[in-house]
């Protein structure tokens, strides 16, 4: 079974996700921005979700983590939780 590790930032609006993505593009620190803005409990760890298997996350999230380019910030990705910025650290 495929597994991966990712970090993410979860916010309520697409606008806020795009503002944070712009900060990241200018060299902002993902971990610090996650701690400051993310609504997910993972914010305490800078947005780190640790390792998880395919199918453990909602489909829209999985599609990014298991199909898109590694170490690049993708999003905003809309799920029932809000809007995510997702960076996949590795896949196996």
C-alpha positions as CSV (number, residue, x, y, z in Angstrom):
1,X,0.0,0.0,0.0
2,X,1.3,3.4,-0.9
3,X,2.1,5.8,1.9
4,X,3.3,9.4,2.0
5,X,4.1,12.3,4.4
6,X,2.8,15.8,4.0
7,X,2.4,19.2,5.6
8,X,-0.6,21.4,5.2
9,X,-2.3,24.6,6.2
10,X,-6.1,24.6,6.5
11,X,-8.1,27.8,6.4
12,X,-11.8,28.7,6.0
13,X,-11.6,30.7,2.7
14,X,-10.0,30.4,-0.7
15,X,-8.9,34.1,-0.4
16,X,-7.0,33.4,2.8
17,X,-5.4,30.3,1.3
18,X,-4.2,32.4,-1.7
19,X,-2.8,35.1,0.6
20,X,-0.8,32.5,2.5
21,X,0.3,30.9,-0.7
22,X,1.6,34.3,-1.9
23,X,3.6,34.6,1.4
24,X,5.1,31.1,0.8
25,X,6.0,32.1,-2.8
26,X,8.0,35.1,-1.3
27,X,10.0,32.8,0.9
28,X,7.6,32.5,3.9
29,X,8.3,29.6,6.3
30,X,5.6,26.9,5.9
31,X,5.9,25.7,9.4
32,X,5.5,29.3,10.9
33,X,2.6,30.1,8.7
34,X,0.9,26.8,9.6
35,X,1.3,27.6,13.3
36,X,-0.1,31.1,12.8
37,X,-3.0,30.4,10.4
38,X,-4.0,26.8,10.2
39,X,-7.3,25.6,11.7
40,X,-6.1,21.9,11.9
41,X,-4.7,20.5,15.2
42,X,-1.5,19.7,13.1
43,X,-0.7,23.4,13.4
44,X,1.1,22.7,16.7
45,X,3.6,20.7,14.6
46,X,3.9,23.3,11.9
47,X,1.3,21.5,9.8
48,X,3.0,18.1,9.8
49,X,0.6,15.2,9.3
50,X,3.2,12.5,9.5
51,X,3.0,9.4,7.4
52,X,-0.3,8.1,6.2
53,X,-1.6,5.6,3.7
54,X,-3.5,6.2,0.5
55,X,-7.2,6.3,1.4
56,X,-6.8,7.6,5.0
57,X,-7.4,11.2,3.9
58,X,-10.3,12.6,1.9
59,X,-10.1,12.0,-1.9
60,X,-9.2,15.6,-2.9
61,X,-6.4,15.6,-0.4
62,X,-5.1,12.1,-1.5
63,X,-5.2,13.2,-5.2
64,X,-2.7,15.9,-4.4
65,X,-0.5,13.9,-2.1
66,X,-0.3,10.8,-4.3
67,X,-0.3,12.3,-7.8
68,X,1.2,15.8,-7.8
69,X,4.8,17.0,-7.7
70,X,6.7,16.5,-4.5
71,X,8.0,19.4,-2.3
72,X,5.8,22.0,-4.1
73,X,2.9,23.8,-2.5
74,X,-0.4,22.8,-4.1
75,X,-3.7,24.5,-3.6
76,X,-6.0,25.9,-2.5
77,X,-7.6,22.4,-2.4
78,X,-11.3,22.5,-1.3
79,X,-12.5,19.8,1.1
80,X,-15.4,19.6,3.6
81,X,-13.0,21.0,6.1
82,X,-12.1,24.1,4.2
83,X,-9.2,25.1,1.9
84,X,-5.8,23.4,2.1
85,X,-2.3,24.3,1.0
86,X,-0.5,20.9,0.8
87,X,3.1,20.1,0.4
88,X,4.0,16.4,0.0
89,X,7.4,15.6,1.6
90,X,7.8,12.0,0.3
91,X,5.9,9.0,-1.1
92,X,6.7,5.4,-1.0
